[in-house]
Amino acid sequence: MMALSTRKTIRLSPDVYQQAYACCITIGTFQRYPWFRLYPELADAATRLFPEMVQARQTVLFSWCIMPDHLHLLLKDEGIVDFVRLFKGRLTPLARRLEQGRVLWQRSFYDHALREEESLEKAARYIWQNPVRLRIISCASAYRWNGSLVWPNWKDLLGPDTGGD
């Protein structure tokens, strides 16, 4: 009798999230479909959802950046998997109204737990600079879909003139 293969888990263990200084999360759209470029209202809905979730879950959201087909978050939350599940679940109904029959999210997400010696500001700047590196915009501080709920002056952290690193 042939044994069923088990799906490889890519998640960090839950205790890592609890002990981590912060986590960088990347959530992709299904088949890299450019949902957020095609439907800016979906990106706007995500940015409105962040403060609600932070308040309800007592999450610390250091930085975020919504790209055409994925998003990056730098956050501290003891239940990262639950955070992502709730976030995806809250945006999915809106996407279904925009394009019936098309799947919004890829399964799971990617994460990296920051160690204490890793700079939160450097990780945040890296996230904010994503649209510049992909040549979507020339200055990260002018990008519509990035920000911070920890640093009200996050644009000052990018540096002068260039908008960042």
Secondary structure by P-SEA (a helix, b strand, c coil): cbbbbccccccccaaaaaaccbbbbbbbcccccccccccaaaaaaaaaaaaaaaaaaccccccccccccccccccccccaaaaaaaaaaaaaaaaaaaccccccccccbbbbbbcccccaaaaaaaaaacccccccccccccccccccccccccccccccccccc
